[in-house]
Amino acid sequence: MARIVFLHKSPQEYLGVLSLCAYIKEKGHEADVFILSEEGKHFWDKIRNFKPDWVGLSAVVGNHIDCYRLARTAKDKLGIGTVFGGPYASYYPDCIKREEIDVLIRGEGEEALLDFLNAYDNGEDYSKIPNLWTKRNGAIISNPPRPFETNLDKYPIPDRIYYYKYPKIRDAHYKKKVLQFPFYKGAETAPTTLLGW
């Protein structure tokens, strides 16, 4: 069983992270989420206590610089590898060239992250996993994406427990007035298929 921790600077729920956590948990791995602004001075101690094998970061344009900083600090403080994903990684995969990023997941992450964690857990090579980009001996290995999953019923419901341990998120005023529905999947297609109310 591999353990991954997702880090955020500020309190915001990421649907992709919720989905990833629920799926890999269902498949026997462990995940957690830690938010710097909510944990304060205990942030890195709580992460150490979780004993992760990997640090995950979900980046969108606008928070990607914070993700780079968190990744660098995580490598320095914890001495473990980083997995970078989310829309930013999908659109700008060349960010894998940055020293603080070890593995990049492009596109839908559930199957890629599961395959990666399984390979890591079994001591197997993960450099050929679809959707995964990594580095070996200074060279970037980029793998093609797998087809988009059309059967979304195969995935568990995104598990909000990872974020609801934080009162600022759990008790937010907008949670009491608005129903929240995930209504798209597939980072590459989201901007053209996103429909609002």
C-alpha positions, -999 to +999 in steps of 0.1 A: +000+000+000+014+033-011+007+066+007+002+100-011-005+133+005-020+162-015-009+197-005-027+230-009-017+265+002-053+278+008-087+263+016-103+253-016-118+219-026-104+203-058-129+179-073-100+160-091-082+155-058-115+143-042-120+118-070-083+106-069-084+101-031-116+081-032-105+059-061-070+050-048-085+044-013-110+020-028-080+002-045-061-002-013-038+028-011-039+057+014-043+094+007-048+126+027-050+163+021-033+190+041-039+228+037-011+251+047-033+280+057-055+258+079-027+238+096-004+267+102+028+259+121+019+222+124+016+217+086+048+198+080+046+179+113+012+165+104+024+155+069+054+137+085+031+119+109+011+107+079+044+091+065+037+097+028+056+080+000+047+108-024+035+144-023+007+152-048-001+187-061-030+197-083-023+228-102-044+253-121-032+285-137-030+309-109-019+285-081+009+268-101+036+290-085+023+281-050+024+244-061+060+248-072+069+263-039+051+236-019+068+209-040+103+224-035+097+227+003+083+192+005+113+177-013+136+197+011+117+189+043+105+153+036+130+140+011+103+123-010+091+126-046+064+148-060+036+141-084+022+171-103-012+170-119-044+190-126-053+212-155-021+232-155+000+200-158-022+188-186-019+220-207+017+228-198+034+194-194+069+210-200+067+220-163+082+185-157+115+201-165+114+219-132+136+203-105+108+201-079+086+179-101+094+142-103+063+128-120+036+145-140+001+131-147-015+146-178-052+143-185-075+122-164-056+110-134-075+082-117-061+052-137-026+068-142-022+075-104-035+041-095-011+024-120+018+046-107+011+038-070+007+001-078+040+001-097+058+020-069+044-002-043+055-033-061+090-019-069+082-019-107+091+005-134+065+032-139+081+050-168+058+035-194+024+042-178+000+061-201-007+097-191+026+097-170+056+119-177+087+113-156+125+118-157+153+093-159+190+100-161+182+136-171+159+127-199+121+133-199+099+103-206+065+113-220+038+087-225+007+092-246-026+096-229-050+068-226-086+073-240-110+092-218-130+070-195-166+069-206-180+048-178-178+072-148-199+048-127-167+027-122-154+055-099-166+060-064-183+092-054-156+119-046-149+118-009-152+152+007-140+139+041-105+149+031-115+186+030-143+186+056-119+181+084-113+218+079-142+239+094-135+268+070-144+245+041-170+223+058-190+252+074-186+277+045-217+298+041-221+290+004-224+252+013-257+259+029-272+278-001-259+260-032-260+225-044-226+215-059-225+192-088-195+180-107-205+185-143-175+177-165-146+153-167-115+154-188-091+183-183-084+188-220-120+192-229-133+211-200-130+246-214-151+238-245-177+216-228-182+234-195-218+243-190-231+266-163-266+273-149 
